[in-house]
C-alpha cells in the first residue's frame, strides 16, 4: 500500500470531547481525519487494555503536519 493512502492511528484520547477538539482543529487546517470508538466512552470511561480510547485516524502522509497543528500551543 502506498504511504500516501495508508491510514494510521495518530492518537487515542480519554474522551470524545478531547478527540473532537483535535478533529475540529485538523478539519480547520484541511487535514482529512476521522474518529473511531467514540461510543465506547460511556461504557468504558477509563482507557485500559480492552478500550484504548477514542482513536484519531489520519493519512500517514499527513503525520508531520498533524503533529505541528496539534502540538501548536499558543
C-alpha positions, 0 to 999 in steps of 0.5 A: 500500500502506498504511504500516501493512502495508508491510514494510521492511528495518530492518537487515542484520547480519554474522551470524545470531547478531547478527540473532537477538539483535535478533529475540529482543529485538523478539519480547520487546517484541511487535514482529512481525519476521522474518529473511531470508538467514540461510543465506547466512552460511556461504557468504558470511561477509563482507557485500559487494555480492552478500550484504548480510547477514542482513536484519531485516524489520519493519512500517514502522509499527513503525520508531520503536519498533524503533529505541528497543528496539534502540538501548536500551543499558543 
